[in-house]
Amino acid sequence: MSEERTLTARERLRIHLREARRTTESPIVEAQLEAALDAWNDLPPTPLRECPVCGKVGLPERIRNHECTQSLRQEYR
């Protein structure tokens, strides 16, 4: 995987909630989606994780997918 920016699951969820809110025609659904976005904003931050091989620190899904010594990294999955 290259160093290109990938979206986290949380970022994808927020995008989907915002898009659903933007496209709904129901005021009830819009209110529920707005409440869901408010709840999303109140979530604690995802704790960072350190790669046990190289020491790089980042979000768990990004550390899991970063380029590292492949043979050693497989042991820690």
C-alpha positions in Angstrom: 0.0 0.0 0.0 1.3 3.4 -0.9 1.4 6.4 1.5 -1.8 7.7 -0.1 -4.5 8.7 2.4 -7.2 6.1 3.0 -10.4 6.8 4.8 -11.0 5.2 8.2 -14.3 3.4 9.0 -15.3 6.4 11.1 -14.6 8.8 8.2 -16.6 6.7 5.8 -19.5 6.5 8.3 -19.6 10.3 8.6 -19.6 10.7 4.9 -22.5 8.3 4.5 -24.5 10.0 7.2 -23.9 13.5 5.8 -24.8 12.3 2.3 -28.0 10.6 3.5 -29.0 13.7 5.4 -28.4 15.9 2.4 -30.5 13.7 0.0 -33.4 12.8 2.2 -36.8 14.4 1.6 -38.2 13.3 4.9 -37.9 15.8 7.8 -38.2 12.9 10.3 -35.3 11.0 8.6 -33.3 14.2 8.4 -33.7 14.8 12.1 -32.6 11.2 12.9 -29.6 11.6 10.7 -28.7 14.9 12.3 -28.9 13.1 15.7 -26.7 10.4 14.4 -24.1 12.9 13.3 -24.3 14.6 16.7 -23.7 11.3 18.3 -20.8 10.6 16.0 -19.2 14.0 16.9 -19.5 13.0 20.6 -17.5 9.7 20.1 -14.1 9.6 21.8 -11.2 9.6 19.4 -9.8 6.3 18.2 -6.7 5.4 20.2 -3.5 5.4 18.2 -1.6 2.2 17.8 2.1 1.5 17.4 3.6 -1.0 15.0 5.5 -3.6 17.0 8.0 -4.0 14.2 9.0 -0.4 13.1 7.4 1.7 15.9 5.3 3.8 13.5 2.2 5.3 15.3 -1.2 5.9 13.8 -4.8 4.8 13.6 -5.2 1.0 13.9 -6.5 0.4 10.4 -3.6 2.5 8.9 -1.0 0.8 11.0 -2.4 -2.6 10.0 -2.0 -1.6 6.3 1.2 0.4 6.3 4.3 -0.8 4.5 6.6 -2.6 7.0 8.8 -5.6 7.0 6.1 -8.1 5.7 7.6 -11.3 7.1 7.7 -9.8 10.6 4.4 -8.0 10.4 2.5 -11.2 9.7 3.4 -12.5 13.1 1.6 -9.5 14.8 -1.8 -9.7 13.0 
